[in-house]
């Protein structure tokens, strides 16, 4: 009997930890690394692993996600591959929003059409990593496992925000605790081989939120009313099903907060970044890029990545990520800035905004920005000063759509920041 591998990417809920980047879009659609979206990472990993039956489960603000997937992933019709977005809908299981990761999969079982020999690969839509899922699947089949969980050794200081597991003989999982806070529980889950022999921290095995399920086990696990894999399904299966661990010890970052998103982007500007977008053997896919090359004035660039279609004046940039169609005027200073760029060139900015003194898309002359994320299509005027320094976390200017989150100043998508605005200490 032919075995199909169904890759299911969890789009997440409202994305409150990534807010305000998720104010107008769902988490998988958040732009990344100048020209990608978060969803491009798991989709590309699936394709590079040889799997092309890909389902994306999402429910909030999915319009931009639909546009991106339709533009970027058009498979050869003879290969029978697809990326299909499945949004919450009325079914016999309910007519409200997905209540969690397991609930989302349960409601869409009718769409998968899985046979008894099939496998499910469950993935997150907000992580940065490169992984060959076929190796994990082969290991799962070789061991005769019912569930396999990808895990990564992490310092115990990071443990409270993750699902921790302990393994026994043949990598069988014998204990699993979701996001423990009790130090004694965390210490219990540290295996002897990961205990520190010097001044470094002990490490423990943390779930990456990546699972391989055999179809019968998946159907059995979803028989009840459990709503989440990490909090309910996985702990309930320990000791009842054959659950194994697949250890992954390369770069992996959970981009769940504004701070982690900010740092993940800026580390890409390093000479040797932790994640390599330049790997031609295992590329990260995206929509076809028909933009012109970037145009740079007499500017100073240090550890700065400039995407295609940018037009940059005589300005200074230190450790910055400038996304597609980023427009920056003269005499600007950027330090530690992630600028996502724009969806279009604002050739007729004043008419579009409908105001003779309107600010066009991009950044005007003489503007200073530090420790910031500038979302897509933002209009930032002349002589503006933006920095989180001196600002209380959680502060917001709702009128100009500027927020301070996790020590980062965020100018959200489509925001209009007036000439001369001064926020924080640059």
Secondary structure by P-SEA (a helix, b strand, c coil): cbbbbbbbbbccccccccccccccccccccccccccccaaaaaaaaaaacccbbbbbbcccaaaaaaaaaacccccccccccccccccccccccccccccaaaaaaaacccccccccbbbbbbbccccccccaaaaaaaaaaacccbbbbbbbbccccccccccccccccccccccccccccaaaaaaaccccccccccbbbbbbbbcccccccaaaaaaaacccccccccccccccccccbbbbbbbcccccccccaaaaaaaaaaaaccccccccccccccccccccccccbbbccccccccccccbbbbccccccbbbbccbbbbbcbbbbcbbbbbcccccccccccccccccccccccccbbbbcbbbbccbbbbbcbbbbbcccccccccccccbbbbcccbbbbccccccccccccccc
